[in-house]
Amino acid sequence: MRMIYFYAYLCKLLQFNTMKARLNITIDAPLLAEVKKVAYKQKTSVSEIVENYLSTFVKMKKRKTLTELIDELPKKYISEDRDLIDEYYQAKLKKHGL
């Protein structure tokens, strides 16, 4: 009995979610046969393959896209009276000494 309490405490401490839910899906029979072959070769189950795919899919949705990251960068004010092309060439001349 003490071992069960210790295991429950350890799962709570490490935040293991041991609860599983059933999911019924409908896929084509040839696809299921191929997935079963892959699962057999990987020594895993179809359920684990689906679970791993779904967890990867959820993690991808949580990541920000490149455009979202760029939009979060601080904006730098550039006055309109600056000649950026001239400044670019002046910086190149200064750098390369031409």
Buried (B, 14 or more C-beta within 10 A) or exposed (E): EEEEEEEEEEEEEEEEEEEEEEEEEEEEEEEEEEBEEEBEEEEEEBEEBBBEEEEEEEEEEEEEEEEEEEEEEEEEEEEEEEEEEEEEEEEEEEEEEE
